[in-house]
Amino acid sequence: MKSKALLAAPGVTRRQCIKNAAAIAAFAAVPILRAESGRKYRVALIGSGWWGMNILREAMASGVCKVVAMCDPSQQTRDIATGQVTDASGDQPKKFEDFRELLEQAKPEIVIIATPDHWHSLITIASLRAGAHVFVEKPTGHTVMESRAMVNTANATGKIVQVGLHRRIGPHHVSGLQFLRSGGAGDIGMVRMFVNSRGGRERPSPNSEPPEGMNWDLYCGPSPLRPFNGKIHPGGWRNFLDFANGTLGDWGVHWLDQVLRWTEEKHPKRIYSTGGRPVQGKPIHTPSEQTSDAPDSQVAVYEFESFTATWEHRKFAGTGSEKTGVGCYFYGTKGTFHMGWRDGWTFYPADDKNSPTHEASQLQEPDGHNLTLLWKDFIKSIQDGKKPVADVESAHRSTSLSLLGMLSLKLGRSIRWDGEKEQILNDPEANRLLSRPYRAPWVYPTVS
Amino acid sequence: MKSSFPRPLYHVLTTILLLATEGAACGDDWPRWRGPDSNGLSKEPDWSTEWPTQGPTIAWKLSVGIGFASVVIQDGSLVTTGHAEDKDTLWCVDSAKGTVRWKHSYDSDLGDKYFDGGTTSTPTIHGGFIYSLSRWGDVFCIELASGKVKWSKNIQKETSVRIPDWGFSGAPLVREDLLILNVGDAGLALERSTGKIVWKSENKDAGYSSPFITGAGPNEVVIFGSSKSYVGVALKTGKELWRFPWPTQYGVNAADPIVRGDHIFVSSGYNKGSALFTVAKGQPVVSWQNKELRNQMNPSVLIDGFLYGVDGDTTTKATLKCVDFLTGVVRWTEPGIGSGTVVGAGGKLIVLTDRGELIVAPASPEGFKPSARAQVIGGKCWTVPVLAQGRIYCRNAAGNLVCVDVRKRP
């Protein structure tokens, strides 16, 4: 969960807190450690903002990690984050502006990557090549072929890559998918993923010089060098398509991933998306001011062999008649199953004589995730040399579906997807959008 | 008493008394953020700290639009702001009845990148005029009585000054001919009658506190929370006199400083903490610094040597704390307040929890022992309650404003 806009979701109940605390306590009681030898993994964080620090706190709490390096193009961000690390753990990591210097000098064994999406691929690949295991936030890539290059590099280096899909290990997601797979909702014929919130028209903000101590050229990296604008940094880059892929490239990855965890099919065969900015208004991008440019509303349709899944998001009108603004409905012959976030999962039987079945979420607050479990799985995977729960190849497939939705939106037509070859059928123009030009001197990662 | 006056005179006197009460001339007004003395304390005498079990009367309610601006009150007029349908609106309302006297709207962005968005800066009433600053730099001088705009401008467009991440948030400060705004690295001053710039500071991110004035005569100093420090500047010239480095995550130095004698107290959230310092020959000297009291948005109040304030962020389980001003030692911690707010009056604390429960308790380092509490509003409440003329005004982020009547009954 990296969507700040939706943080104001219902709070957790006391019961959830207790359960949660119990889960954490149970984890703490089980030493997973390589600490037997007293040695700790040398960990580096690249992208030291809000979410990166959430992940790094898990590393520090695990007892098997020593934070050796912090990286961010903003001096203020890395200074403050480094101070927090020293406060929390006593570690005194070295600070770096440029990840290449960090990899060369700090020689981390584990790299956590929590940059905006447009940097995920290049930094993951460089970290793997430098011999590190990687924990990278979702989505894996900003375009499909970047993501594929990450998978290939992970396979070639044999290093572990865990992707931040904490819903794969979140207790109510695991039990909910078990409920579905065991036929609890009957035969599923349709799935609907959605994220809705409030909002209105967007007015432009003035461009300005980047904040003091911010290497804005490095922040933009392989993306076009836009003028600095407070709408982008900090915390707003998801709504700028140079750096991310809007709501579908954020929440969409989580829910598409849940769908792929549930179905036995590996890929949809056809994808179509439409949407735009009817409420926020046309994007503005001038030398003096900018708005964001991600769609304020979007529908995407994923046709699988045995079912159809739809995505919809809306940044206006609120949740309306829905009980919740976020989730994924699985419609089956026995009823409707809602996979939610803080509201856990609920099954509503088609026969209204039976009452709904509900399971509460067990999340870490305040940000509503299960990173403790995901980090534990990552360390275990490194120790055992086995695939982690959110391995890069499967995360790549979920990411790709969100990217293909965005691709269809930009293209304005549906695409037929050959998931094995990772090619769009009979559409050279569409295939060109599986990658994008990079700004020199950065070079698009090679897939082979 | 009744029998000692002839009937007609008795009636006249009664009428005058009633008028005085209704016209709100005997209690305490609250014309600016943090009140008449800029310390979060009201001198209002007419209010009850013991409420009936069903809670005090809600005299009126009004929907003013999304935002976090608090209210200001002068001579029976209440002024606040909110955002709806792509516009910010300045409301002037009868503070006793809740009837709208006038409103002024202008185009504005909701600005909900990190939160609900809407207005954040509280307007200031001074000398019959309202001064207001929007998150995006719109400045207005409006006649209180008529709602007529005397002058307005967008200071951001005029100076190309940087807008901090959450927009400009400090309440304007009026001193003599100057209108002082927390805009730029260490503030900006306008001529208050015209809006003409008198002095300004470097083009760096402002913080979110309201300009705070201290000292006297030629030694008047205005303190600004800036993005990476608290800065003291000379009132007349804007010349920087001292700078206390105070880097906080996201540059959020939002709580106003609290000054007593030579001591200056500052506090920020995001696990930053607080510090007490003095200034000697232009250099800050720290008396103490710790992480016990972390004011993310609203400042604490200082009563009889003890600070009472909210420790923690909106994303943590924030608590109310009592901290010894001179030592930084915590005297007590009260959970369950959340990212709420606190003001004081007559030795009492008035607390509004982040879920809209209004609580009154004696301000005492011995503990938090409420004498009255009532759920007066729902939703998300990050805005300080304001006590004036026997009424407490509370709002939530969605823009529901309630007037809680706590006048002592005759």
Interface residues (C-beta under 8 A of the other chain):
Chain A: K4 A5 L7 A8 Q76 D79 I80 Q84 D87 R198 G199 G200 R201 E202 R203 S205 P206 S208 E209 P211 E212 G230 K231 P234 G235 G236 P366 D367
Chain B: E85 D86 D107 S108 D109 L110 D112 K113 Y114 F115 D116 W136 Q156 K157 S160 R162 I163 P164 D165 N203 K204 D205 S227 K228 P247 T248 Q249 Y250 G251 N271 T315 T316 K380
